Amino acid sequence: ISPHISPYLQVETILTAVDDAGVGQNYPRAVKAAVACLAMFGVGLLFVTRGGLHWLELVDGYAANLTLFIVGGMECLAVGWVYGADRFAADTLEMAKTKLPKALPWTR
């Protein structure tokens, strides 16, 4: 894949989400694309300044870790909600031959 395709796909993804949400229906697609490009350009400028490496470390450290934490928590809630916490605890005991800690409120 060409490296020039990536920004195009990012803008198209943003425009599709904006169109699906019904935001900015009075504006033509070209105007919404220009706003998306200018916003991404403005954010990109932050990383090419003298403090760009510092900003990269901040974004990489906090955004990535926070996202992983949120996704992991949502996965735990989904397993507990859909599959069932009691069945999950029983399956964990069967597969790992280890009981879950008593600190978890739904374990017996």
C-alpha positions in Angstrom: 0.0 0.0 0.0 1.3 3.4 -0.9 2.0 5.8 2.0 -0.1 8.4 0.2 -3.3 6.3 0.6 -3.3 6.5 4.4 -4.3 10.2 4.7 -7.0 9.7 2.1 -8.4 6.8 4.1 -8.3 8.8 7.3 -10.3 11.6 5.8 -12.8 9.2 4.2 -13.3 7.5 7.6 -13.9 10.8 9.3 -16.3 11.9 6.6 -18.2 8.7 6.7 -18.6 8.9 10.5 -19.7 12.5 10.3 -22.2 11.7 7.5 -23.6 8.7 9.4 -24.0 10.8 12.5 -25.9 13.5 10.6 -23.5 16.3 11.6 -23.1 19.1 9.2 -25.8 18.1 6.7 -26.1 21.7 5.4 -22.4 21.7 4.3 -21.1 20.1 1.1 -18.8 17.1 1.4 -15.8 19.2 0.1 -16.2 21.6 3.0 -16.3 18.8 5.6 -13.2 17.3 3.9 -11.4 20.6 4.1 -12.2 21.0 7.8 -11.1 17.4 8.5 -7.8 18.0 6.6 -7.2 21.3 8.4 -7.8 19.7 11.8 -5.4 16.9 11.0 -2.8 19.4 9.7 -3.1 21.4 12.9 -2.7 18.4 15.1 0.3 17.3 13.0 2.0 20.6 13.4 2.2 19.9 17.1 4.5 17.0 16.4 7.0 18.9 14.2 7.8 21.7 16.6 10.8 21.7 19.0 8.7 19.9 21.6 7.4 17.4 19.1 9.2 14.4 20.6 7.8 15.4 24.0 4.3 15.5 22.6 4.8 12.2 20.9 5.9 10.6 24.2 2.8 12.1 26.0 0.4 10.9 23.3 2.0 7.5 22.9 2.2 6.9 26.7 -1.1 8.2 27.8 -3.4 7.7 24.8 -2.2 4.1 24.0 -2.3 3.0 27.6 -5.6 4.6 28.4 -7.2 3.1 25.3 -5.9 -0.4 26.2 -7.2 0.0 29.7 -10.6 1.0 28.5 -10.8 -1.7 25.9 -9.7 -4.3 28.4 -12.3 -3.1 30.9 -15.1 -3.2 28.3 -14.1 -6.8 27.4 -14.3 -7.8 31.0 -17.8 -6.2 31.3 -18.9 -7.9 28.0 -17.7 -11.3 29.2 -19.5 -10.9 32.5 -22.6 -9.6 30.9 -23.0 -11.8 27.9 -21.3 -15.1 28.9 -22.0 -14.8 32.6 -19.6 -14.2 35.5 -20.5 -17.5 37.2 -19.9 -19.5 34.1 -16.7 -17.7 33.4 -15.5 -18.5 37.0 -16.4 -22.1 36.5 -14.7 -22.3 33.2 -11.6 -20.7 34.6 -11.5 -23.3 37.4 -11.9 -26.1 34.9 -9.3 -24.9 32.4 -6.6 -23.5 34.7 -7.4 -25.6 37.8 -7.1 -22.3 39.8 -9.9 -20.5 41.6 -10.4 -16.8 41.0 -9.4 -14.6 43.9 -12.1 -14.1 46.6 -11.5 -10.3 46.2 -13.7 -10.4 43.1 -17.3 -9.8 44.4 -19.0 -12.3 42.1 -16.8 -15.3 43.0 -17.9 -17.8 45.6 
